[in-house]
Amino acid sequence: DKHGTVPDPVTTIAAIRSYADATKMREDTESGVIRLVEILYALDVPDQEFVRGEVIKFGANQAMVAALSQCITEMNGGGDASKCMEIISKAAAVGQDINDMGADVFETLPVLPDMLSKDGGYRHPVKTGFPTLDNCTFGGPCRKELWMVLGESGGGKSALLANLAATAAKLGEKVLYITIGDLKQVDVMHRVAARLTGTPMHEISGSPSEYLKKVLSRRWNTRPFQMKVKYFQSGEPTCDTIRAFLVRLRITSGFVPTVVIVDYLDEMRPPDRGDLYASGGELSQSLRKVAEDFDCLIWTASQVNRWHPEGSDDVIRKDNI
């Protein structure tokens, strides 16, 4: 960055050796890094930005490992916590561009379209079917985002999620509906079928022959929508469970959902059963990370007050949201 060019191998390896000495890097690790650098220089790497990012990430991780080791030594020798905080802060700054003073909006205006195209178009909105919500969100919620429906028990959270799933499927999105707990696969399919076919739910179960006539009369020669429903027992899935299922789904069937419905957050296994409030926040953050990593929009729901701290007076109800 300083000289505007890629350093030659000798300079890079010298810098690595210097860093290894300063951080007391293990010899085998140092040798492995140098060997990797030699391989990279021998290759004609077209995406140097990617390599640069990976190298910086590796350096940042190594700096933190060295800092933690130094803190342990410091504390064992009777050092104070403030010294350790200073060590950790310096390690956390490794790889951060301290010279970045932000972007000038006025100067950016002429090149903004090019910046957006390089960023993959920036937004991939998915319409909800509710015009007011779609308008105020500039076309709808986007991939890589987590959206949550809040409501009291029996307030229609799952019904709304079914509507959102059906709308997304009709618009050509690949939808995965994960239902947890009381609502079984057939219950979800019942609700979604009513919305996809325009048939009242009571007619599907009460007059199956009439429902079948409506389905067959549509003469679907091609698959008009793609949607799968997966059931988990209450308290069974974690965010890692959902990650593993998404990977397995991609490998076994080639199905890569762009919209994931998790019905609903409160039924997932919390990371820390001792503190529901902290668990709810951590669970939401982890689920949002799933949306980012798998480039999909995730909709979920939560019952108000379920996660609020015990004894808190700040109680959320539908009349004060």
Secondary structure, 3 states (H helix, E strand, C coil): CCCCCCCCHHHHHHHHHHHHHHHCCCHHHHHHHHHHHHHHHHCCCCCHHHHHHHHHHHHHHHHHHHHHHHHHHHHHCCCCHHHHHHHHHHHHCCCCCCCCCCCCHHHHHHHHHHHHHHCCCCCCECCCCCHHHHHHCCCCCECCCEEEEEECCCCCHHHHHHHHHHHHHHCCCEEEEEEECCCCHHHHHHHHHHHHHCCCHHHHHHCHHHHHHHHHHCCCCCCCCEEEEEEECCCCCCHHHHHHHHHHHHHHHCCCCCEEEEECHHHCCCCCCCCHHHHHHHHHHHHHHHHHHCCCEEEEEEECCCCCCCCCCCCCCCCCC
